[in-house]
Amino acid sequence: MLTSVDADLIRVLADPLRLRIVTLLAGETLCTTHLVEETGARQTNLSNHLRLMREAGVVETEPCGRYTYYKLRPDVLDALAGSFAELAAAARGTVDQQKKRPCA
C-alpha cells in the first residue's frame, strides 16, 4: 500500500514542470542546458526543481566536465507504480466482493 515516502514522491511528481522533466528524462539523459532549452524554464528555477527531484531519489546526476547530466531512476518509479498496482488490486477485490461497511 502507499506509504509516506510514496506521498512525498507523488508531491514531487505532481508539479507540472517536474513532470515534464521526468517525461524528458525518460527518453534520454540530459544536462541542465538541454532541460532549460526543452522546458523554457529559467536556470535557477530548473536547478531548484532538479534539487528536489534528486533529494526525492527520482533522478541522479552524472558530472561530465563543467556540465551535470541528469538521468531518471526507473526503479523509484517502478516502486511507486507497484504501490498503485497493489491499491488497484485491493479496490478490485472490494468491488468484486461487494464489500461495504454498515452504517451504525
Biopython code that builds the backbone (N, CA, C, O; Angstrom):
import numpy as np
from Bio.PDB.StructureBuilder import StructureBuilder

atoms = [
    (1, "MET", "N", (0.832, -1.185, 0.000)),
    (1, "MET", "CA", (0.000, 0.000, 0.000)),
    (1, "MET", "C", (0.880, 1.252, 0.000)),
    (1, "MET", "O", (2.100, 1.161, 0.134)),
    (2, "LEU", "N", (0.268, 2.386, -0.147)),
    (2, "LEU", "CA", (1.014, 3.640, -0.218)),
    (2, "LEU", "C", (1.576, 4.025, 1.150)),
    (2, "LEU", "O", (0.923, 3.847, 2.178)),
    (3, "THR", "N", (2.794, 4.553, 1.140)),
    (3, "THR", "CA", (3.470, 4.977, 2.363)),
    (3, "THR", "C", (3.678, 6.482, 2.326)),
    (3, "THR", "O", (3.339, 7.139, 1.342)),
    (4, "SER", "N", (4.235, 7.024, 3.400)),
    (4, "SER", "CA", (4.523, 8.456, 3.431)),
    (4, "SER", "C", (5.622, 8.805, 2.422)),
    (4, "SER", "O", (5.649, 9.913, 1.888)),
    (5, "VAL", "N", (6.527, 7.854, 2.165)),
    (5, "VAL", "CA", (7.554, 8.067, 1.135)),
    (5, "VAL", "C", (6.892, 8.197, -0.225)),
    (5, "VAL", "O", (7.267, 9.054, -1.025)),
    (6, "ASP", "N", (5.898, 7.339, -0.489)),
    (6, "ASP", "CA", (5.155, 7.426, -1.744)),
    (6, "ASP", "C", (4.439, 8.772, -1.852)),
    (6, "ASP", "O", (4.425, 9.387, -2.918)),
    (7, "ALA", "N", (3.852, 9.223, -0.759)),
    (7, "ALA", "CA", (3.141, 10.508, -0.771)),
    (7, "ALA", "C", (4.096, 11.648, -1.089)),
    (7, "ALA", "O", (3.748, 12.556, -1.843)),
    (8, "ASP", "N", (5.292, 11.609, -0.523)),
    (8, "ASP", "CA", (6.297, 12.633, -0.824)),
    (8, "ASP", "C", (6.681, 12.588, -2.301)),
    (8, "ASP", "O", (6.826, 13.627, -2.944)),
    (9, "LEU", "N", (6.843, 11.392, -2.825)),
    (9, "LEU", "CA", (7.209, 11.233, -4.229)),
    (9, "LEU", "C", (6.088, 11.730, -5.147)),
    (9, "LEU", "O", (6.352, 12.364, -6.168)),
    (10, "ILE", "N", (4.865, 11.446, -4.784)),
    (10, "ILE", "CA", (3.717, 11.923, -5.563)),
    (10, "ILE", "C", (3.705, 13.446, -5.591)),
    (10, "ILE", "O", (3.454, 14.046, -6.636)),
    (11, "ARG", "N", (3.976, 14.077, -4.444)),
    (11, "ARG", "CA", (4.035, 15.546, -4.400)),
    (11, "ARG", "C", (5.132, 16.084, -5.317)),
    (11, "ARG", "O", (4.945, 17.095, -5.994)),
    (12, "VAL", "N", (6.270, 15.405, -5.335)),
    (12, "VAL", "CA", (7.375, 15.837, -6.205)),
    (12, "VAL", "C", (6.956, 15.727, -7.673)),
    (12, "VAL", "O", (7.228, 16.632, -8.463)),
    (13, "LEU", "N", (6.307, 14.641, -8.036)),
    (13, "LEU", "CA", (5.930, 14.415, -9.427)),
    (13, "LEU", "C", (4.694, 15.206, -9.854)),
    (13, "LEU", "O", (4.428, 15.331, -11.049)),
    (14, "ALA", "N", (3.943, 15.737, -8.904)),
    (14, "ALA", "CA", (2.705, 16.439, -9.220)),
    (14, "ALA", "C", (2.930, 17.808, -9.855)),
    (14, "ALA", "O", (2.038, 18.335, -10.519)),
    (15, "ASP", "N", (4.094, 18.381, -9.661)),
    (15, "ASP", "CA", (4.381, 19.691, -10.236)),
    (15, "ASP", "C", (4.507, 19.553, -11.757)),
    (15, "ASP", "O", (5.214, 18.663, -12.230)),
    (16, "PRO", "N", (3.837, 20.416, -12.533)),
    (16, "PRO", "CA", (3.877, 20.290, -13.996)),
    (16, "PRO", "C", (5.289, 20.348, -14.596)),
    (16, "PRO", "O", (5.593, 19.587, -15.515)),
    (17, "LEU", "N", (6.143, 21.226, -14.097)),
    (17, "LEU", "CA", (7.497, 21.312, -14.640)),
    (17, "LEU", "C", (8.295, 20.056, -14.304)),
    (17, "LEU", "O", (9.014, 19.530, -15.154)),
    (18, "ARG", "N", (8.171, 19.576, -13.077)),
    (18, "ARG", "CA", (8.895, 18.360, -12.702)),
    (18, "ARG", "C", (8.384, 17.149, -13.490)),
    (18, "ARG", "O", (9.165, 16.274, -13.864)),
    (19, "LEU", "N", (7.093, 17.105, -13.734)),
    (19, "LEU", "CA", (6.540, 16.020, -14.539)),
    (19, "LEU", "C", (7.077, 16.098, -15.969)),
    (19, "LEU", "O", (7.356, 15.069, -16.584)),
    (20, "ARG", "N", (7.221, 17.301, -16.494)),
    (20, "ARG", "CA", (7.803, 17.487, -17.830)),
    (20, "ARG", "C", (9.261, 17.014, -17.850)),
    (20, "ARG", "O", (9.698, 16.361, -18.798)),
    (21, "ILE", "N", (10.001, 17.348, -16.801)),
    (21, "ILE", "CA", (11.393, 16.921, -16.699)),
    (21, "ILE", "C", (11.481, 15.392, -16.678)),
    (21, "ILE", "O", (12.309, 14.806, -17.374)),
    (22, "VAL", "N", (10.627, 14.751, -15.880)),
    (22, "VAL", "CA", (10.612, 13.285, -15.807)),
    (22, "VAL", "C", (10.310, 12.694, -17.179)),
    (22, "VAL", "O", (10.939, 11.719, -17.592)),
    (23, "THR", "N", (9.359, 13.276, -17.877)),
    (23, "THR", "CA", (8.992, 12.802, -19.208)),
    (23, "THR", "C", (10.178, 12.920, -20.169)),
    (23, "THR", "O", (10.450, 12.001, -20.941)),
    (24, "LEU", "N", (10.872, 14.043, -20.119)),
    (24, "LEU", "CA", (12.043, 14.236, -20.976)),
    (24, "LEU", "C", (13.160, 13.246, -20.626)),
    (24, "LEU", "O", (13.788, 12.665, -21.511)),
    (25, "LEU", "N", (13.396, 13.064, -19.325)),
    (25, "LEU", "CA", (14.474, 12.178, -18.894)),
    (25, "LEU", "C", (14.149, 10.702, -19.133)),
    (25, "LEU", "O", (15.050, 9.864, -19.138)),
    (26, "ALA", "N", (12.892, 10.386, -19.328)),
    (26, "ALA", "CA", (12.530, 9.002, -19.658)),
    (26, "ALA", "C", (13.080, 8.625, -21.034)),
    (26, "ALA", "O", (13.316, 7.451, -21.317)),
    (27, "GLY", "N", (13.278, 9.629, -21.879)),
    (27, "GLY", "CA", (13.763, 9.371, -23.221)),
    (27, "GLY", "C", (15.273, 9.401, -23.361)),
    (27, "GLY", "O", (15.833, 8.706, -24.208)),
    (28, "GLU", "N", (15.943, 10.207, -22.527)),
    (28, "GLU", "CA", (17.396, 10.320, -22.620)),
    (28, "GLU", "C", (17.961, 11.067, -21.427)),
    (28, "GLU", "O", (17.251, 11.800, -20.738)),
    (29, "THR", "N", (19.252, 10.867, -21.194)),
    (29, "THR", "CA", (19.975, 11.587, -20.153)),
    (29, "THR", "C", (20.277, 12.981, -20.698)),
    (29, "THR", "O", (20.801, 13.119, -21.804)),
    (30, "LEU", "N", (19.944, 14.019, -19.916)),
    (30, "LEU", "CA", (20.101, 15.392, -20.382)),
    (30, "LEU", "C", (20.848, 16.242, -19.363)),
    (30, "LEU", "O", (20.795, 15.981, -18.161)),
    (31, "CYS", "N", (21.547, 17.264, -19.858)),
    (31, "CYS", "CA", (22.187, 18.212, -18.953)),
    (31, "CYS", "C", (21.225, 19.367, -18.695)),
    (31, "CYS", "O", (20.184, 19.483, -19.342)),
    (32, "THR", "N", (21.582, 20.200, -17.760)),
    (32, "THR", "CA", (20.743, 21.333, -17.380)),
    (32, "THR", "C", (20.464, 22.229, -18.577)),
    (32, "THR", "O", (19.347, 22.720, -18.745)),
    (33, "THR", "N", (21.476, 22.442, -19.407)),
    (33, "THR", "CA", (21.307, 23.292, -20.589)),
    (33, "THR", "C", (20.212, 22.746, -21.499)),
    (33, "THR", "O", (19.374, 23.502, -21.991)),
    (34, "HIS", "N", (20.220, 21.432, -21.722)),
    (34, "HIS", "CA", (19.177, 20.810, -22.545)),
    (34, "HIS", "C", (17.802, 21.008, -21.916)),
    (34, "HIS", "O", (16.832, 21.321, -22.607)),
    (35, "LEU", "N", (17.728, 20.822, -20.601)),
    (35, "LEU", "CA", (16.437, 20.944, -19.907)),
    (35, "LEU", "C", (15.911, 22.377, -19.956)),
    (35, "LEU", "O", (14.704, 22.589, -20.071)),
    (36, "VAL", "N", (16.804, 23.358, -19.869)),
    (36, "VAL", "CA", (16.384, 24.757, -19.994)),
    (36, "VAL", "C", (15.800, 24.989, -21.392)),
    (36, "VAL", "O", (14.743, 25.604, -21.534)),
    (37, "GLU", "N", (16.500, 24.489, -22.425)),
    (37, "GLU", "CA", (16.029, 24.635, -23.806)),
    (37, "GLU", "C", (14.678, 23.953, -24.012)),
    (37, "GLU", "O", (13.784, 24.519, -24.641)),
    (38, "GLU", "N", (14.533, 22.748, -23.487)),
    (38, "GLU", "CA", (13.308, 21.961, -23.702)),
    (38, "GLU", "C", (12.096, 22.498, -22.939)),
    (38, "GLU", "O", (10.970, 22.456, -23.437)),
    (39, "THR", "N", (12.339, 23.002, -21.726)),
    (39, "THR", "CA", (11.215, 23.424, -20.882)),
    (39, "THR", "C", (10.931, 24.912, -20.944)),
    (39, "THR", "O", (9.809, 25.343, -20.675)),
    (40, "GLY", "N", (11.947, 25.710, -21.298)),
    (40, "GLY", "CA", (11.782, 27.164, -21.282)),
    (40, "GLY", "C", (11.870, 27.751, -19.885)),
    (40, "GLY", "O", (11.654, 28.949, -19.700)),
    (41, "ALA", "N", (12.184, 26.928, -18.908)),
    (41, "ALA", "CA", (12.296, 27.400, -17.523)),
    (41, "ALA", "C", (13.629, 28.123, -17.339)),
    (41, "ALA", "O", (14.592, 27.877, -18.065)),
    (42, "ARG", "N", (13.663, 29.009, -16.367)),
    (42, "ARG", "CA", (14.919, 29.682, -16.042)),
    (42, "ARG", "C", (15.852, 28.707, -15.348)),
    (42, "ARG", "O", (15.419, 27.781, -14.662)),
    (43, "GLN", "N", (17.137, 28.938, -15.542)),
    (43, "GLN", "CA", (18.178, 28.070, -14.974)),
    (43, "GLN", "C", (18.010, 27.891, -13.461)),
    (43, "GLN", "O", (18.064, 26.765, -12.965)),
    (44, "THR", "N", (17.809, 28.977, -12.731)),
    (44, "THR", "CA", (17.701, 28.873, -11.267)),
    (44, "THR", "C", (16.452, 28.100, -10.856)),
    (44, "THR", "O", (16.497, 27.294, -9.927)),
    (45, "ASN", "N", (15.347, 28.343, -11.540)),
    (45, "ASN", "CA", (14.106, 27.636, -11.244)),
    (45, "ASN", "C", (14.277, 26.145, -11.526)),
    (45, "ASN", "O", (13.870, 25.300, -10.730)),
    (46, "LEU", "N", (14.876, 25.841, -12.655)),
    (46, "LEU", "CA", (15.104, 24.449, -13.038)),
    (46, "LEU", "C", (16.023, 23.757, -12.032)),
    (46, "LEU", "O", (15.776, 22.617, -11.638)),
    (47, "SER", "N", (17.071, 24.446, -11.626)),
    (47, "SER", "CA", (18.009, 23.868, -10.650)),
    (47, "SER", "C", (17.317, 23.545, -9.336)),
    (47, "SER", "O", (17.600, 22.514, -8.725)),
    (48, "ASN", "N", (16.419, 24.407, -8.897)),
    (48, "ASN", "CA", (15.663, 24.145, -7.662)),
    (48, "ASN", "C", (14.794, 22.892, -7.811)),
    (48, "ASN", "O", (14.736, 22.061, -6.905)),
    (49, "HIS", "N", (14.127, 22.763, -8.947)),
    (49, "HIS", "CA", (13.289, 21.586, -9.189)),
    (49, "HIS", "C", (14.145, 20.313, -9.254)),
    (49, "HIS", "O", (13.771, 19.279, -8.700)),
    (50, "LEU", "N", (15.277, 20.396, -9.924)),
    (50, "LEU", "CA", (16.159, 19.233, -10.030)),
    (50, "LEU", "C", (16.722, 18.829, -8.670)),
    (50, "LEU", "O", (16.901, 17.641, -8.400)),
    (51, "ARG", "N", (17.000, 19.807, -7.817)),
    (51, "ARG", "CA", (17.482, 19.508, -6.461)),
    (51, "ARG", "C", (16.420, 18.712, -5.694)),
    (51, "ARG", "O", (16.730, 17.707, -5.054)),
    (52, "LEU", "N", (15.163, 19.174, -5.766)),
    (52, "LEU", "CA", (14.077, 18.450, -5.089)),
    (52, "LEU", "C", (13.931, 17.030, -5.630)),
    (52, "LEU", "O", (13.715, 16.083, -4.873)),
    (53, "MET", "N", (14.049, 16.898, -6.920)),
    (53, "MET", "CA", (13.921, 15.578, -7.542)),
    (53, "MET", "C", (15.084, 14.668, -7.153)),
    (53, "MET", "O", (14.905, 13.466, -6.959)),
    (54, "ARG", "N", (16.271, 15.251, -7.042)),
    (54, "ARG", "CA", (17.446, 14.479, -6.614)),
    (54, "ARG", "C", (17.273, 14.026, -5.168)),
    (54, "ARG", "O", (17.550, 12.873, -4.837)),
    (55, "GLU", "N", (16.812, 14.943, -4.301)),
    (55, "GLU", "CA", (16.591, 14.612, -2.887)),
    (55, "GLU", "C", (15.520, 13.543, -2.716)),
    (55, "GLU", "O", (15.590, 12.732, -1.793)),
    (56, "ALA", "N", (14.529, 13.541, -3.607)),
    (56, "ALA", "CA", (13.456, 12.543, -3.547)),
    (56, "ALA", "C", (13.891, 11.211, -4.162)),
    (56, "ALA", "O", (13.179, 10.212, -4.058)),
    (57, "GLY", "N", (15.057, 11.203, -4.797)),
    (57, "GLY", "CA", (15.566, 9.971, -5.392)),
    (57, "GLY", "C", (15.034, 9.683, -6.781)),
    (57, "GLY", "O", (15.232, 8.584, -7.298)),
    (58, "VAL", "N", (14.364, 10.646, -7.397)),
    (58, "VAL", "CA", (13.777, 10.438, -8.720)),
    (58, "VAL", "C", (14.843, 10.485, -9.812)),
    (58, "VAL", "O", (14.771, 9.744, -10.793)),
    (59, "VAL", "N", (15.827, 11.358, -9.636)),
    (59, "VAL", "CA", (16.902, 11.486, -10.622)),
    (59, "VAL", "C", (18.248, 11.336, -9.933)),
    (59, "VAL", "O", (18.371, 11.507, -8.721)),
    (60, "GLU", "N", (19.249, 11.012, -10.734)),
    (60, "GLU", "CA", (20.616, 11.023, -10.229)),
    (60, "GLU", "C", (21.462, 11.821, -11.204)),
    (60, "GLU", "O", (21.104, 11.989, -12.369)),
    (61, "THR", "N", (22.591, 12.309, -10.706)),
    (61, "THR", "CA", (23.445, 13.172, -11.509)),
    (61, "THR", "C", (24.668, 12.413, -12.000)),
    (61, "THR", "O", (25.100, 11.415, -11.422)),
    (62, "GLU", "N", (25.197, 12.933, -13.084)),
    (62, "GLU", "CA", (26.415, 12.387, -13.661)),
    (62, "GLU", "C", (27.257, 13.566, -14.147)),
    (62, "GLU", "O", (26.947, 14.162, -15.178)),
    (63, "PRO", "N", (28.329, 13.912, -13.407)),
    (63, "PRO", "CA", (29.162, 15.032, -13.830)),
    (63, "PRO", "C", (29.903, 14.694, -15.129)),
    (63, "PRO", "O", (30.372, 13.572, -15.319)),
    (64, "CYS", "N", (29.993, 15.669, -15.996)),
    (64, "CYS", "CA", (30.688, 15.489, -17.268)),
    (64, "CYS", "C", (31.343, 16.826, -17.615)),
    (64, "CYS", "O", (30.727, 17.698, -18.228)),
    (65, "GLY", "N", (32.614, 16.964, -17.206)),
    (65, "GLY", "CA", (33.298, 18.244, -17.410)),
    (65, "GLY", "C", (32.629, 19.334, -16.575)),
    (65, "GLY", "O", (32.449, 19.176, -15.368)),
    (66, "ARG", "N", (32.271, 20.416, -17.209)),
    (66, "ARG", "CA", (31.619, 21.503, -16.471)),
    (66, "ARG", "C", (30.094, 21.381, -16.472)),
    (66, "ARG", "O", (29.395, 22.258, -15.964)),
    (67, "TYR", "N", (29.587, 20.294, -17.042)),
    (67, "TYR", "CA", (28.145, 20.076, -17.097)),
    (67, "TYR", "C", (27.738, 18.969, -16.139)),
    (67, "TYR", "O", (28.528, 18.095, -15.783)),
    (68, "THR", "N", (26.488, 19.039, -15.741)),
    (68, "THR", "CA", (25.907, 17.976, -14.926)),
    (68, "THR", "C", (24.758, 17.373, -15.710)),
    (68, "THR", "O", (23.822, 18.070, -16.100)),
    (69, "TYR", "N", (24.839, 16.078, -15.934)),
    (69, "TYR", "CA", (23.765, 15.367, -16.624)),
    (69, "TYR", "C", (22.839, 14.741, -15.589)),
    (69, "TYR", "O", (23.261, 14.350, -14.501)),
    (70, "TYR", "N", (21.567, 14.660, -15.959)),
    (70, "TYR", "CA", (20.552, 14.067, -15.095)),
    (70, "TYR", "C", (19.941, 12.877, -15.799)),
    (70, "TYR", "O", (19.667, 12.909, -16.999)),
    (71, "LYS", "N", (19.732, 11.807, -15.010)),
    (71, "LYS", "CA", (19.050, 10.639, -15.556)),
    (71, "LYS", "C", (18.000, 10.166, -14.560)),
    (71, "LYS", "O", (18.150, 10.294, -13.345)),
    (72, "LEU", "N", (16.960, 9.630, -15.114)),
    (72, "LEU", "CA", (15.831, 9.148, -14.336)),
    (72, "LEU", "C", (16.185, 7.833, -13.663)),
    (72, "LEU", "O", (16.927, 7.023, -14.219)),
    (73, "ARG", "N", (15.652, 7.624, -12.464)),
    (73, "ARG", "CA", (15.827, 6.352, -11.752)),
    (73, "ARG", "C", (14.540, 5.539, -11.897)),
    (73, "ARG", "O", (13.612, 5.717, -11.109)),
    (74, "PRO", "N", (14.470, 4.661, -12.879)),
    (74, "PRO", "CA", (13.237, 3.915, -13.133)),
    (74, "PRO", "C", (12.806, 3.032, -11.970)),
    (74, "PRO", "O", (11.616, 2.760, -11.813)),
    (75, "ASP", "N", (13.766, 2.575, -11.144)),
    (75, "ASP", "CA", (13.405, 1.726, -10.006)),
    (75, "ASP", "C", (12.487, 2.456, -9.029)),
    (75, "ASP", "O", (11.608, 1.843, -8.423)),
    (76, "VAL", "N", (12.689, 3.757, -8.876)),
    (76, "VAL", "CA", (11.841, 4.547, -7.976)),
    (76, "VAL", "C", (10.424, 4.623, -8.535)),
    (76, "VAL", "O", (9.447, 4.484, -7.799)),
    (77, "LEU", "N", (10.325, 4.844, -9.846)),
    (77, "LEU", "CA", (9.003, 4.899, -10.476)),
    (77, "LEU", "C", (8.332, 3.534, -10.464)),
    (77, "LEU", "O", (7.117, 3.437, -10.291)),
    (78, "ASP", "N", (9.128, 2.469, -10.648)),
    (78, "ASP", "CA", (8.585, 1.106, -10.576)),
    (78, "ASP", "C", (7.990, 0.828, -9.192)),
    (78, "ASP", "O", (6.916, 0.238, -9.079)),
    (79, "ALA", "N", (8.693, 1.255, -8.149)),
    (79, "ALA", "CA", (8.202, 1.036, -6.780)),
    (79, "ALA", "C", (6.886, 1.772, -6.557)),
    (79, "ALA", "O", (5.959, 1.226, -5.958)),
    (80, "LEU", "N", (6.802, 3.011, -7.037)),
    (80, "LEU", "CA", (5.567, 3.779, -6.892)),
    (80, "LEU", "C", (4.440, 3.135, -7.696)),
    (80, "LEU", "O", (3.309, 3.035, -7.221)),
    (81, "ALA", "N", (4.751, 2.703, -8.901)),
    (81, "ALA", "CA", (3.751, 2.026, -9.728)),
    (81, "ALA", "C", (3.271, 0.743, -9.051)),
    (81, "ALA", "O", (2.091, 0.400, -9.118)),
    (82, "GLY", "N", (4.194, 0.039, -8.400)),
    (82, "GLY", "CA", (3.822, -1.176, -7.678)),
    (82, "GLY", "C", (2.860, -0.890, -6.531)),
    (82, "GLY", "O", (1.929, -1.656, -6.285)),
    (83, "SER", "N", (3.094, 0.219, -5.831)),
    (83, "SER", "CA", (2.188, 0.608, -4.745)),
    (83, "SER", "C", (0.795, 0.901, -5.279)),
    (83, "SER", "O", (-0.204, 0.520, -4.668)),
    (84, "PHE", "N", (0.731, 1.581, -6.426)),
    (84, "PHE", "CA", (-0.569, 1.864, -7.038)),
    (84, "PHE", "C", (-1.231, 0.596, -7.551)),
    (84, "PHE", "O", (-2.453, 0.463, -7.483)),
    (85, "ALA", "N", (-0.433, -0.341, -8.064)),
    (85, "ALA", "CA", (-0.983, -1.607, -8.537)),
    (85, "ALA", "C", (-1.602, -2.389, -7.377)),
    (85, "ALA", "O", (-2.669, -2.984, -7.527)),
    (86, "GLU", "N", (-0.931, -2.388, -6.220)),
    (86, "GLU", "CA", (-1.481, -3.051, -5.029)),
    (86, "GLU", "C", (-2.789, -2.398, -4.599)),
    (86, "GLU", "O", (-3.750, -3.081, -4.243)),
    (87, "LEU", "N", (-2.814, -1.079, -4.636)),
    (87, "LEU", "CA", (-4.019, -0.334, -4.267)),
    (87, "LEU", "C", (-5.169, -0.675, -5.223)),
    (87, "LEU", "O", (-6.303, -0.880, -4.790)),
    (88, "ALA", "N", (-4.868, -0.732, -6.519)),
    (88, "ALA", "CA", (-5.890, -1.072, -7.509)),
    (88, "ALA", "C", (-6.398, -2.494, -7.306)),
    (88, "ALA", "O", (-7.595, -2.749, -7.444)),
    (89, "ALA", "N", (-5.505, -3.419, -6.981)),
    (89, "ALA", "CA", (-5.910, -4.810, -6.741)),
    (89, "ALA", "C", (-6.830, -4.902, -5.522)),
    (89, "ALA", "O", (-7.815, -5.640, -5.534)),
    (90, "ALA", "N", (-6.500, -4.150, -4.472)),
    (90, "ALA", "CA", (-7.346, -4.142, -3.278)),
    (90, "ALA", "C", (-8.725, -3.566, -3.609)),
    (90, "ALA", "O", (-9.745, -4.071, -3.142)),
    (91, "ALA", "N", (-8.744, -2.518, -4.410)),
    (91, "ALA", "CA", (-10.023, -1.899, -4.790)),
    (91, "ALA", "C", (-10.853, -2.855, -5.638)),
    (91, "ALA", "O", (-12.072, -2.930, -5.485)),
    (92, "ARG", "N", (-10.182, -3.596, -6.545)),
    (92, "ARG", "CA", (-10.906, -4.577, -7.354)),
    (92, "ARG", "C", (-11.534, -5.649, -6.466)),
    (92, "ARG", "O", (-12.665, -6.071, -6.704)),
    (93, "GLY", "N", (-10.800, -6.086, -5.446)),
    (93, "GLY", "CA", (-11.324, -7.089, -4.520)),
    (93, "GLY", "C", (-12.538, -6.578, -3.770)),
    (93, "GLY", "O", (-13.491, -7.321, -3.537)),
    (94, "THR", "N", (-12.504, -5.319, -3.397)),
    (94, "THR", "CA", (-13.635, -4.707, -2.688)),
    (94, "THR", "C", (-14.862, -4.657, -3.579)),
    (94, "THR", "O", (-15.968, -4.973, -3.139)),
    (95, "VAL", "N", (-14.673, -4.263, -4.826)),
    (95, "VAL", "CA", (-15.783, -4.169, -5.775)),
    (95, "VAL", "C", (-16.331, -5.553, -6.081)),
    (95, "VAL", "O", (-17.546, -5.755, -6.089)),
    (96, "ASP", "N", (-15.426, -6.523, -6.336)),
    (96, "ASP", "CA", (-15.841, -7.876, -6.686)),
    (96, "ASP", "C", (-16.612, -8.553, -5.548)),
    (96, "ASP", "O", (-17.562, -9.296, -5.796)),
    (97, "GLN", "N", (-16.206, -8.296, -4.312)),
    (97, "GLN", "CA", (-16.849, -8.924, -3.159)),
    (97, "GLN", "C", (-18.015, -8.097, -2.643)),
    (97, "GLN", "O", (-18.689, -8.494, -1.692)),
    (98, "GLN", "N", (-18.253, -6.966, -3.256)),
    (98, "GLN", "CA", (-19.302, -6.043, -2.839)),
    (98, "GLN", "C", (-19.183, -5.750, -1.348)),
    (98, "GLN", "O", (-20.172, -5.741, -0.616)),
    (99, "LYS", "N", (-17.930, -5.507, -0.913)),
    (99, "LYS", "CA", (-17.633, -5.209, 0.473)),
    (99, "LYS", "C", (-18.158, -3.825, 0.825)),
    (99, "LYS", "O", (-17.870, -2.841, 0.144)),
    (100, "LYS", "N", (-18.939, -3.771, 1.910)),
    (100, "LYS", "CA", (-19.497, -2.496, 2.331)),
    (100, "LYS", "C", (-19.644, -2.513, 3.850)),
    (100, "LYS", "O", (-20.223, -3.444, 4.408)),
    (101, "ARG", "N", (-19.126, -1.492, 4.514)),
    (101, "ARG", "CA", (-19.258, -1.398, 5.967)),
    (101, "ARG", "C", (-20.651, -0.833, 6.280)),
    (101, "ARG", "O", (-21.058, 0.177, 5.707)),
    (102, "PRO", "N", (-21.365, -1.482, 7.177)),
    (102, "PRO", "CA", (-22.710, -0.973, 7.509)),
    (102, "PRO", "C", (-22.613, 0.320, 8.338)),
    (102, "PRO", "O", (-21.705, 0.486, 9.153)),
    (103, "CYS", "N", (-23.555, 1.209, 8.111)),
    (103, "CYS", "CA", (-23.641, 2.444, 8.900)),
    (103, "CYS", "C", (-24.294, 2.118, 10.239)),
    (103, "CYS", "O", (-25.217, 1.306, 10.316)),
    (104, "ALA", "N", (-23.810, 2.750, 11.268)),
    (104, "ALA", "CA", (-24.371, 2.489, 12.599)),
    (104, "ALA", "C", (-25.357, 3.554, 12.997)),
    (104, "ALA", "O", (-25.926, 3.493, 14.087)),
]
sb = StructureBuilder()
sb.init_structure("model")
sb.init_model(0)
sb.init_chain("A")
sb.init_seg("    ")
for serial, (resi, resn, name, xyz) in enumerate(atoms, 1):
    if name == "N":
        sb.init_residue(resn, " ", resi, " ")
    sb.init_atom(name, np.array(xyz, "f"), 0.0, 1.0, " ", f" {name:<3s}", serial, name[0])
structure = sb.get_structure()
